């Protein structure tokens, strides 16, 4: 009987997330605010049904009463988060709130299946991060001096990166984290945000050649310190964010083409300088000949996704634990194996929906500083998604980048909450201005 429920629920969850994704994009098709809200309400219904079905299966397979209480705790959190956002921020983007909750929901489901203890730890981090970042939209809407702190943003970012380079802990060949009081965190996750604020503040002042040279030099310092720490995934992300922000600020195609060409040359140089980069590239090019060694992780991920097919094996029917670090860099493979390729593709489309909303918000903002922030954070977000999923499906070499809101990791969760709430603040700011204009 349990197997029948698992098999039936598997298809129901695929149908529900397909509906959720459809509502996500139907939202953009309507100009009427009331119809948009209907789409958002339907999204929430689909999300809670997916959540319920998944934890029903988890309980039936484990018969662990703790999963029932854990499920109820998540329901309380999601309902509280959705309700309070609508109460305290009248002009909030419900689509972004819904999508953040949907991605967190998928992460909780897969982490509970892989490791209950880590899922609980992730939940605690999510709750704390949500509380800490709750005030960020208010700050973005009311503090107007943010554009004056360009060198402060640069100083904070560079200081963090230098400390990691000097005394950071090494993981898989890269210096990534610091440990303070028994708590480990990854500063580069937050430097992604200070970096965007620095670049936006500089180009808000001017886009003349002198400013471009100075900003490029400081941006290069960020990237080079990350390269020295062999955190090449974050270095690539910051580099791409800068190149595209420079292009948007100046509309100069030479900067875009020259930047991308310089990036390609730097990637080639990194391959010759760093052994662990060579290992990842070789594992990417032909993982099958290194299946017992450096190609083991990617081959296991490919096996998992191939086994899952379009409809998945069903929760607890696959073997995601055979993939090293599956709960972090390779959680997309676990989703594909047990929830199915269609489900995983819908998760990607939800991420794409977030990016589309980021870009639409950026396009509507009049202030150059805010526009560049929204654009830079949006590009950083989608680049992170592409780098993570691209590494899992063997489209590009693995970079060690997490999947925002889905992968396990405290620093990633907190920085993504910051990112989403900054964008929410800009959206609320714009909507408040529109409301004030209509009343005047």
Residue pairs with C-beta under 8 A, 6 or more apart in sequence:
2 60
2 61
5 56
5 57
5 60
6 57
6 60
6 61
6 314
6 315
6 316
6 317
7 314
9 53
9 54
9 56
9 57
9 314
10 311
10 312
10 314
10 315
10 339
10 340
11 311
12 49
12 53
13 50
13 53
13 54
13 339
13 343
14 311
14 312
14 339
14 340
14 342
14 343
14 346
16 46
16 49
16 50
16 53
17 46
17 50
17 343
17 346
17 347
18 342
18 346
19 42
19 46
20 43
20 46
20 47
20 50
20 102
20 346
20 350
21 346
21 349
21 350
21 353
23 39
23 40
23 42
23 43
23 46
24 39
24 43
24 95
24 99
24 349
24 350
24 353
25 349
25 353
26 39
27 36
27 39
27 40
27 95
27 353
28 356
28 360
30 36
30 39
36 94
36 95
37 94
40 94
40 95
40 98
43 95
43 98
43 102
44 82
44 98
44 101
47 78
47 98
47 101
47 102
47 105
48 75
48 78
50 105
50 109
51 71
51 74
51 75
51 78
51 105
51 108
51 109
52 71
54 109
54 315
55 67
55 68
55 70
55 71
55 109
55 112
57 314
57 315
57 316
58 67
58 109
58 112
58 113
58 315
58 316
59 67
59 68
59 71
61 315
61 316
62 316
64 116
66 116
67 112
67 116
70 112
70 116
70 119
70 120
70 123
73 123
74 105
74 108
74 123
77 123
77 126
77 127
77 130
78 101
78 104
78 105
81 97
81 101
81 130
82 97
82 98
82 101
84 134
85 92
85 94
85 97
86 92
86 94
89 137
89 138
89 424
89 428
91 427
91 428
91 431
91 432
91 435
92 137
92 424
92 427
92 428
93 357
93 361
93 423
93 424
93 427
95 353
95 357
96 354
96 357
96 420
96 423
96 424
96 427
97 424
99 350
99 353
99 354
99 357
100 354
100 405
100 417
100 420
102 350
103 347
103 350
103 351
103 404
103 405
103 406
104 126
104 405
104 406
106 335
106 339
106 347
106 406
107 122
107 331
107 405
107 406
107 407
107 408
108 119
108 122
108 123
109 315
110 320
110 327
110 331
110 334
110 335
110 338
110 339
110 406
111 118
111 119
111 122
111 327
111 331
111 408
112 119
113 315
113 316
113 320
113 334
113 338
114 320
114 321
114 326
114 327
114 334
115 327
118 327
118 408
122 408
122 413
125 410
125 413
125 414
126 413
128 414
129 410
129 413
129 414
129 417
130 417
132 414
132 417
133 414
133 417
133 418
133 421
134 421
136 418
136 421
136 422
136 424
136 425
137 421
137 422
137 424
137 425
137 428
138 425
139 425
140 146
140 421
140 422
140 424
140 425
140 426
140 428
140 429
141 425
141 428
141 429
141 432
146 197
146 201
146 369
147 200
147 201
147 204
147 369
148 201
149 197
149 201
150 197
150 198
150 201
150 202
150 205
151 198
153 194
153 195
153 197
153 198
153 201
154 194
154 198
154 218
156 191
156 194
157 191
157 194
157 195
157 198
157 222
158 218
158 221
158 222
158 225
160 187
160 188
160 190
160 191
161 187
161 188
161 191
161 222
161 225
161 226
161 229
162 225
163 178
163 187
164 175
164 176
164 177
164 178
164 187
164 188
164 229
164 231
165 175
165 225
165 228
165 229
167 178
168 175
168 176
168 177
168 178
168 229
169 175
169 176
169 177
169 178
169 179
169 184
170 176
171 177
172 276
172 400
173 230
173 274
173 275
173 276
173 279
174 229
174 230
174 231
174 232
174 233
174 276
174 400
175 229
175 230
175 231
176 186
176 188
176 229
176 231
176 400
177 184
177 185
177 186
177 187
177 411
178 184
178 185
178 186
178 187
185 410
185 411
186 409
186 411
186 412
187 411
188 226
188 231
188 234
189 411
189 412
189 414
189 415
190 411
190 414
190 415
190 418
191 222
191 234
191 238
192 234
192 237
192 238
192 241
192 380
192 415
192 419
193 377
193 415
193 418
193 419
193 422
195 219
195 222
195 238
195 241
195 242
196 241
196 245
196 372
196 373
196 376
196 377
196 380
197 373
198 215
198 218
198 219
199 215
199 219
199 241
199 242
199 245
199 246
199 372
199 376
200 245
200 369
200 370
200 372
200 373
200 376
201 369
202 211
202 214
202 215
203 211
203 215
203 245
203 246
203 249
203 250
203 368
203 372
204 368
204 369
204 372
205 211
207 249
207 250
212 246
212 250
212 255
215 246
216 242
216 246
219 238
219 239
219 242
222 238
223 235
223 238
223 239
223 242
226 232
226 234
226 235
226 238
227 235
227 270
230 274
230 276
230 277
231 400
232 270
232 274
232 277
232 399
233 387
233 399
233 400
233 401
234 401
236 263
236 267
236 383
236 387
236 399
237 380
237 383
237 384
237 387
237 401
239 259
239 263
239 266
240 263
240 379
240 383
241 376
241 379
241 380
241 383
242 259
243 255
243 256
243 259
243 260
243 263
244 256
244 375
244 376
244 379
245 372
245 375
245 376
245 379
246 252
246 255
246 256
246 259
247 253
247 255
247 256
247 259
248 372
248 375
249 368
249 372
270 277
271 277
271 278
271 281
277 397
279 294
280 294
280 397
280 398
280 399
281 397
282 290
282 294
282 295
283 290
283 294
283 295
283 297
283 298
283 397
283 398
284 298
284 394
284 396
284 397
284 398
286 295
287 294
287 295
287 298
287 299
287 302
287 394
288 295
288 299
289 295
290 296
291 299
296 324
297 323
297 324
297 325
297 330
297 398
298 391
298 394
298 398
300 322
300 323
300 324
300 333
301 323
301 330
301 333
301 392
302 393
302 394
304 318
304 319
304 320
304 322
304 323
304 333
304 334
304 336
304 337
305 333
305 336
305 337
305 341
305 344
305 392
305 393
307 313
307 318
307 337
308 318
308 336
308 337
308 338
308 339
308 340
308 341
309 340
309 341
310 340
310 341
310 342
311 340
311 341
311 342
312 318
312 336
312 337
312 338
312 339
312 340
312 341
312 343
313 337
313 338
314 338
315 338
315 339
316 338
317 338
318 334
318 337
318 338
319 337
320 326
320 333
320 334
320 337
320 338
323 330
323 333
323 334
324 330
326 333
326 334
327 334
327 407
327 408
328 402
328 407
328 408
328 409
329 388
329 391
329 392
329 398
329 400
329 401
329 402
329 407
330 392
331 403
331 406
331 407
331 408
332 344
332 347
332 388
332 389
332 392
332 393
332 403
332 406
333 392
335 343
335 344
335 347
335 406
336 343
336 344
347 406
348 385
348 389
351 381
351 382
351 385
351 404
352 382
354 381
354 420
355 378
355 381
355 382
355 385
357 423
358 374
358 375
358 377
358 378
358 381
358 423
359 374
359 375
359 378
361 374
361 423
361 426
361 427
361 430
362 371
362 374
362 375
362 378
363 371
364 430
365 371
365 374
365 426
365 430
370 426
370 429
373 422
373 426
374 423
374 426
377 419
377 422
377 423
378 423
380 419
381 404
381 416
381 419
384 401
384 402
384 403
384 404
385 403
385 404
387 396
387 399
387 401
388 399
388 401
388 402
388 403
388 407
389 395
389 403
390 396
391 397
391 398
391 399
391 401
392 398
402 408
402 409
402 412
404 412
404 416
404 419
405 413
405 416
